[in-house]
Amino acid sequence: MSPLLEQVLQEIEQLTIEEQLEVISHATEQLKRRTLTQHNPKRSWQELRGIAPNLLNGQDAQEWVNQLRREQDDESI
């Protein structure tokens, strides 16, 4: 155990029960945030570049979206 950790633990023992519970809550929230950040790293749109080249085959993007919407509307009838 590091000297810093020993010191922190000794200081925590001197706190009231409510303060100790606050320390636990704070530490838990910190760990949750770190765990979520590590498991779900933020992705950049640049990473998607080139994944599906020529997806639209030269078709206008807005026309492609409109076509998909029409197809979905037709399926739901």
Beta strands, then each sheet from edge to edge (+ up, - down):
end
